[in-house]
Amino acid sequence: MPARNTVLLALALAWAESIGARDIFIGVNVLDASGYPDCRAEFVRAFEALAQVATRAGGFRVHAPLIELTKAQIIALGQRLGVDYALTHSCYDPQDDAACGRCDACLLRRKGFIEAGVSDPTRYAPGRSPTQLR
């Protein structure tokens, strides 16, 4: 979806102002920026500047702690934090609640698991087992 992070941050900004929060976190990663320009640090900085003039309160900070990490580093960080990756997927085209195994997000995620040396618990659609993604 074009500009999806823009839309999501706009909703988060409205909610943050409503509840008096000043810190907004987003999980964008620059490796996705070729298809999604709103995954770049320039976008995050621009949105943070917009937040100051788009609200009455101002004083907002937009944090993107994953933006410069590799996918392997993200997987390793999640493991240290206790993320159950079996409950997640990154797929843009899920099929019956299973990852498609073909989209860029699936391929980048799988590569991250391989490079991190971590077993990929993602449930892929029939005919797209993780070994076919190597």
C-alpha positions as CSV (number, residue, x, y, z in Angstrom):
1,M,0.0,0.0,0.0
2,P,1.6,3.3,-1.0
3,A,2.3,5.7,1.8
4,R,1.1,3.2,4.4
5,N,3.6,4.3,7.0
6,T,2.4,7.9,6.5
7,V,-1.1,6.9,7.1
8,L,-0.2,4.8,10.2
9,L,1.9,7.6,11.7
10,A,-0.9,10.1,11.1
11,L,-3.2,7.8,13.1
12,A,-0.6,7.3,15.8
13,L,0.0,11.1,16.0
14,A,-3.7,11.8,16.5
15,W,-3.9,9.1,19.2
16,A,-0.8,10.3,20.9
17,E,-2.0,13.9,21.1
18,S,-5.4,12.6,22.4
19,I,-3.8,10.8,25.3
20,G,-1.0,13.2,26.0
21,A,1.9,11.0,24.7
22,R,4.8,12.6,23.0
23,D,6.8,9.6,21.8
24,I,5.7,7.6,18.8
25,F,7.5,4.4,17.7
26,I,7.4,2.9,14.2
27,G,9.1,-0.3,13.1
28,V,10.2,0.8,9.6
29,N,13.4,-0.6,8.1
30,V,15.5,1.1,5.3
31,L,15.9,-2.2,3.5
32,D,12.3,-1.9,2.5
33,A,12.7,1.6,1.1
34,S,13.1,0.6,-2.5
35,G,9.4,-0.2,-2.6
36,Y,8.3,2.0,0.2
37,P,10.0,5.4,0.4
38,D,8.3,6.1,3.8
39,C,10.8,3.6,5.3
40,R,13.7,6.0,5.1
41,A,15.2,8.1,7.9
42,E,14.5,11.3,5.8
43,F,10.8,10.4,5.9
44,V,10.8,9.8,9.7
45,R,12.5,13.2,10.2
46,A,10.1,14.9,7.9
47,F,7.1,13.4,9.6
48,E,8.5,14.4,13.0
49,A,8.8,18.0,11.8
50,L,5.2,17.8,10.4
51,A,4.0,16.6,13.8
52,Q,5.2,19.8,15.4
53,V,3.0,22.0,13.1
54,A,0.1,19.6,12.6
55,T,-0.9,19.5,16.2
56,R,-1.7,21.9,19.0
57,A,0.6,20.2,21.5
58,G,3.7,19.8,19.4
59,G,6.8,18.3,21.1
60,F,6.5,14.9,19.4
61,R,9.4,12.6,18.8
62,V,9.2,9.8,16.2
63,H,11.4,6.8,17.0
64,A,12.4,4.2,14.4
65,P,14.7,1.9,16.3
66,L,14.9,-0.7,13.6
67,I,15.5,1.6,10.7
68,E,19.3,0.9,10.2
69,L,19.4,-2.7,11.3
70,T,19.8,-5.6,9.0
71,K,17.0,-8.2,8.9
72,A,19.3,-10.6,10.7
73,Q,20.0,-8.0,13.5
74,I,16.2,-7.5,13.8
75,I,15.7,-11.3,14.2
76,A,18.4,-11.5,16.8
77,L,17.1,-8.5,18.7
78,G,13.6,-10.0,18.7
79,Q,15.0,-13.3,20.0
80,R,16.8,-11.4,22.9
81,L,13.5,-9.7,23.7
82,G,11.5,-13.0,23.6
83,V,9.5,-12.4,20.4
84,D,7.6,-15.5,19.4
85,Y,8.2,-15.3,15.7
86,A,5.7,-18.2,15.1
87,L,3.0,-15.7,15.9
88,T,4.1,-13.3,13.2
89,H,4.6,-12.9,9.5
90,S,5.7,-10.1,7.2
91,C,3.8,-11.2,4.1
92,Y,2.1,-8.7,1.8
93,D,-0.1,-11.5,0.3
94,P,-1.0,-14.0,3.0
95,Q,-3.0,-17.0,2.0
96,D,-5.4,-18.5,4.6
97,D,-3.3,-16.9,7.4
98,A,0.0,-18.4,5.9
99,A,2.8,-16.3,4.4
100,C,2.9,-16.5,0.6
101,G,6.7,-17.1,0.5
102,R,7.0,-15.2,-2.7
103,C,6.7,-11.4,-1.9
104,D,9.7,-9.2,-1.1
105,A,8.7,-9.1,2.6
106,C,8.7,-13.0,2.8
107,L,12.1,-13.2,1.0
108,L,13.7,-10.6,3.1
109,R,12.4,-12.1,6.3
110,R,13.6,-15.6,5.3
111,K,17.0,-14.2,4.4
112,G,17.1,-12.5,7.9
113,F,16.4,-15.8,9.6
114,I,19.1,-17.6,7.6
115,E,21.7,-14.9,8.2
116,A,20.9,-14.8,11.9
117,G,21.3,-18.6,12.1
118,V,17.8,-18.9,13.5
119,S,15.2,-21.5,12.5
120,D,12.3,-19.8,10.6
121,P,9.0,-20.7,12.3
122,T,6.9,-18.9,9.6
123,R,4.0,-20.9,8.3
124,Y,4.2,-20.7,4.5
125,A,1.4,-21.5,2.1
126,P,1.4,-25.0,0.7
127,G,4.1,-25.5,-1.9
128,R,6.4,-22.8,-0.6
129,S,8.4,-24.4,2.1
130,P,11.3,-22.4,3.6
131,T,13.9,-24.5,1.9
132,Q,12.5,-23.3,-1.5
133,L,13.3,-19.7,-0.4
134,R,17.1,-20.2,0.0
